[in-house]
Amino acid sequence: MTRGPEAVLEVQGWRIGPTRVLRLVGELDAYTAPVVRARLDAALLDSGAPSLIVDLTPLRFMATAGISLMLKLRAEITARQGGLMLVLPAESLPRRLFEVTGLAHRFAICETLEEGVAAFRREPPDRDPGAMADGPP
């Protein structure tokens, strides 16, 4: 019996005030990325200037397809004048992948979901952290 991508990756989603949260649990790779993309598209359609937190904490595996997906998401949200925050604990595999590829500085990153929610309540993350000439915030 063949297992579908939903058996390998669970996408949980909810709202905290005006902010959407998506938590990815399992494995994010080329096989499961379309499932995430569909959920992200639904979340983006549902808001004008989206504020989105993507919690990557529970990922057991993340391939470069996940990085590619997050880069596309950042570009789309920035174009819509929204804010994107990634939850990437310091010692996690996904955080390491962002750091090794040199892309961590292109995203607003927090250690916990609670920090991300608090940051959005104070002020949405930088609209385009990758545009900063000085490097990481």
Long-range contacts (C-beta under 8 A, 24 or more apart in sequence): 5-31, 5-32, 5-34, 5-35, 6-35, 8-32, 9-35, 9-36, 11-35, 11-36, 11-39, 13-39, 13-43, 16-117, 17-121, 18-47, 18-51, 19-51, 19-52, 19-53, 19-117, 19-120, 20-46, 20-47, 20-50, 20-51, 20-52, 20-53, 21-52, 21-53, 21-54, 21-55, 21-113, 21-117, 22-52, 22-53, 22-54, 22-55, 23-54, 23-55, 23-57, 23-58, 23-113, 24-54, 24-55, 24-56, 24-58, 24-59, 25-58, 25-59, 26-58, 26-59, 26-60, 26-61, 27-59, 27-60, 27-61, 27-62, 28-56, 28-59, 28-61, 28-62, 28-63, 28-65, 28-66, 28-69, 28-94, 29-61, 29-62, 29-63, 29-65, 29-66, 30-63, 30-65, 33-65, 33-66, 33-68, 33-69, 36-66, 36-69, 37-69, 40-69, 40-73, 44-76, 44-77, 44-80, 47-82, 48-80, 49-80, 49-81, 49-82, 50-77, 50-80, 50-82, 50-83, 51-82, 51-83, 51-120, 51-124, 52-77, 52-82, 52-83, 52-84, 52-85, 53-84, 53-85, 53-86, 53-87, 53-113, 53-116, 53-117, 53-120, 54-84, 54-85, 54-86, 54-87, 55-87, 55-113, 55-116, 56-86, 56-87, 56-88, 56-92, 56-94, 56-95, 57-87, 57-88, 57-89, 57-92, 57-112, 57-113, 59-92, 59-93, 59-94, 60-93, 61-93, 62-93, 62-94, 62-97, 64-97, 64-101, 66-94, 66-97, 67-97, 67-98, 67-101, 67-103, 70-107, 71-103, 71-106, 74-106, 74-107, 74-128, 74-130, 78-127, 78-128, 81-127, 82-124, 82-127, 83-108, 83-120, 83-124, 83-125, 83-126, 83-127, 84-108, 84-125, 85-109, 85-110, 85-116, 85-119, 85-120, 85-125, 86-110, 87-111, 87-112, 87-113, 87-115, 87-116, 104-136, 105-129, 105-130, 105-132, 105-135, 105-136, 105-137, 106-130, 108-137
